[in-house]
Amino acid sequence: MLVIDCPYCGPRDQSEFSNGGEAHVKRPDGSQDISDREWGEYVFIRSNPKGLFYERWVHSHGCRKWFNCVRDTSTDEILEIYKLDDPQPPLKKFENKIKTPSGEPDVGSGNFTVKK
Amino acid sequence: MIELNNQNSPFIHFHQKISFKFDGIKYFGYKGDTIASALFRNGIKLIGRSFKYHRPRGIYTCGIEEPNALVQIISEYSEPNVRATVKKIYEGMEVESQNRWPSLDFDIGSINNVFSPLFSAGFYYKTFMGPHKSFWKKIYEPVIRKAAGLGKPPKEFKAISSHLHHNVDIVIVGGGLNGLLAAVSLLNTNYDVLLIESDNQLGGILNNSSKINEINGKPSQEWIKETIENIENSKNIKILKNTLVTTYNYINHLIAVEDKYVGAKPTEDKVNSTLHKIRTEHVILSNGHIERFLSFQNNDLPGIMLGASFEKYICRYGVIPSKEPVIFSNNSNSNSLVQTLLELNIKPKAYIDSRSGEQIEGQLFDLIRKNDIPLYTNAQVKAAYGNKKLEKIIVEDSSGGTSEIATDFLCVSGGINPDVHLFTQSKGLLDWDEKDLTYKPSTPFQNTITLGSASGQFNLEEVENEINKKLKIFSPNKIKIKIKSSTANEYQIQKLWEVAAHKSSMWSKSFIDLQNDVTTKDIRQAISEGFDRIEHLKRFTTNSMGTDQGKISSINALGIVSDLLDKKVNEVGTTIYRPPYAPLSFAAIAGRNSYEFYDPERKSPIHQWHIKNGAVFEDVGQWKRPWYFPNSKSESMHDAVQRESKNVRENAGVLDGSTLGKIEIKGKDALNFMNLIYTNSFTKMKPGSARYALMLGEDGMVKDDGIICKISDEHFIATTTTGGAANVLACMEEYAQTEWPNLKVYMNSITEQFATFNISGPKTREIMSKVFSEIDFSNEAFPFMTFQFHEFEKTQIRIMRASFTGEMGYEIYVPASSALKIWERIHEYGKEFGLIPYGTETMHLLRAEKGYIIVGQDTDGSITPIDLGLNWMIGKNKIDFLGKRSLTRSDTVRSDRKQLVGIMPTNKEDQIQEGQHILLQETIETPVPMLGHITSSYHSPTMGHTFGLAVIKDGHSLIGTKAFASTSDQKTIPIDIVKPIFYDEKNERLVS
């Protein structure tokens, strides 16, 4: 179980939170004239990378506040947590954490058990 | 009778006799005994039958790693698969052996052993394929399930467990020599420390063997006692005994289960086990090592046991399983066993070592020679023989010469492995040690420190150094320790995974996994069939897939595979170690979240009134709602619902609608916000009016519905469905925070603050005028879909003119504290008009007659408002609302979407059944085209026959045509497709 550092309440167990999927997906508002495809991509398509991922969480059994974070999906490591109106941190900031070509860190992913 | 007790053991209370039953026969043991040690005391060696071949099995180990000695505890709700080597006995305990029929001694299933040449690896995958698919489910599976397997599931289970959370700085796993030393070094520091030990005695190897006699000049037991006293007197260290750490999760989150009833029968009124959920900064793993076995012909016979376990029985449990054991080893770990036996004046019948005379430690060599023990060097046990117990072994020396030794017991040691299970769960990496021939913890992923044999450090002289070095980061108390050991300090081993013996017969087996009956032959076969990756091989052979997870054997399998593939063991790798370390019962995981605490029960503020008035309840989400109110014990549900419905249509009825979700929305931009959340437009709506509204997902599908009351442009109250309240509030919060943070709007749940009573029927107005005599309920003063606030007996109430039944009706919103008072008043005044309470089933029937949908019953997440024929509810002029753009997607404008219609049986006596399919032809020919299904169906007392709502492809254009509906007995009935409204189509009664 992760420990998530709610920017409003402090570190709490994951069981108090709900995941809200990918962050920084802007909703096209109704005034925009967009194609079925563009709208469909907003509604149905999300990225699912192995490695660094911007995602949203809500402290659903706490302060009910939404916030964003950067998490490494291959190790579950949360690298940064920031409020909704904070600037999006560039991925460059974290990139040296990834070591192997597949984006798999050599320790911690659980896919490797033995030192190569 | 041979004296099997070792009275020197300080852990067994030899003056306290305990009687227990094994397979119905009464035996005696002593307080402190495990089932296994007590059985050895009684000379019992056969304890179970094996998983696949039903071979006789005995006790192989003396701990959690046990593969064979699994028993069923009859006296504890028949708990199956309990390790006899761990579970302590108590007075009156009843134990049964497993997987045998009719008896342990004579087991019909052992016929499998005769056919065993057929049951090779992958047997199930290859064999039970034909001749027809149904053969698996109907014939093979039941037969295999009966024959194979472990214990029987308990019939009636009522274990009680609780959960306990800890937040500490350091957890020490394992209270052996290194765990105790780590605790000493952290004594009275600023760290909050938890020391966890799975046994009820701290000391580990100090208790289990005679390896270490003295520490700092004191006998080791004395040193343990002093150390424990120091720890217990410290302010910062807590000891948890009888607690097994099963799981090491991400961010140093450990799960451990504590047995609260060691050596006692669990009672029903107290917690049996505690699940500890521990979050810590650092973990020190000092959980020791596990001895591994060796494979040779018939290495599973009762009477064969691990060497270190044999020693543990003597030292820890004060029982000597055999007075004339033979020892077979390839490493120095068995030295202390010889020592222990000789100290008790027991002479091993033979000592067999695969190492040469020069490799064997000088101290051991001298001991063996001095005591005249038959020594076989460069030798291996080729095979064991016996009928249900070990009778003789065949020893082969390096020249190929064999000799036979008659014996009833064989102690085997194939080397020792650090117990790396928890370390790898934490996602640390292992590395193969070519000298010690085992995997050792290498790179940790979390704040994990391994100590002693758990880190692969087997040399006792290094203990002080290691602990001072590794714990340096804590600036601990420096450890000074002098260990006097009886045997060589250095660990030494010779490579040996299995004894390469010639096959003597088709039925003799050389096991690599005792619990799952996997043989070394199966490993070879798997590799020859191409399963040369270790994860594939594991699943194909089921090697190490038992409840013991191959604790004593999986490294051997890796060794054999690496030899066969001519690869380094590191290249073969290991399978992934997953939690739990040892079986964890569901009862412990569930904790108090079971029975009545499984899910919270939510109740209306007038729940007690419903009980008093004989309501039958229905679960709606977490809510208990009155389903119907039978007027006598004999009235059936159908009769009650017909009576209630009729009464509402003719007189009046009142429903407790308190469970409906209620959300209050306030703020400068509340109007804008509501316009964006719901499909309807609230802009032109007058304050004081109400509107039925729909909420969509961004995909355009109906998500929830409810009535919105507009108090002002800055203040709304929304109702939601009973089950959807939390989701609607969460959705509003999400959009308010993430998409439209510029809107000044706030929302909160007021569901439980207010009770809601829905009163409806033609006599409603008269009743309401009597109950609230100051209020004018005339059509002009109180029109349909408006609401008013009123003061009633110093309580503010809100009354809304609305209806879900099709009759004229009002909804009364009352603060929960005054709910019962007003509810009773309504009944008191309504009696003369024939007012009755009605339940959810009648509500469903009445609304269906009007074609009002229930979200989640008539919709299923794939239905748009257009599919429902609710186009009028969509605010056409609004620029935006949730899901708006989706309503014009090519998929949502298709004409052949499933659309809501009404259906009636053509022959009025036919029953329309909910959930059945709609067909266009009378006969059912598979595959039946999926046109749609019946979402709601009831018997209408007004019409006198059944009717239903259905979603059908292109349904709107099929209205007025005929079709067929399937029935549960595979027949069809003719139906008419009609508009989804069956009662008062012009809404005259509603607004009257």
Interface residues (C-beta under 8 A of the other chain):
Chain A: M1 L2 V3 D13 G20 R27 P28 D29 G30 S31 I34 D36 W39 G40 Y42 V43 F44 R56 V58 S60 R64 K65 W66 T75 D76 L84 D85 D106 V107 G108 S109 G110 N111 F112 T113 V114 K115 K116
Chain B: N249 Y250 I251 H253 R279 T424 K427 G428 L429 L430 D431 W432 Y439 S442 T443 P444 F445 N570 G573 T574 T575 I576 Y577 E698 D699 A730 E733 E734 Q737 T738 E739 P741 K878 I879 D880 F881 K884 R885 S886 R889 S890
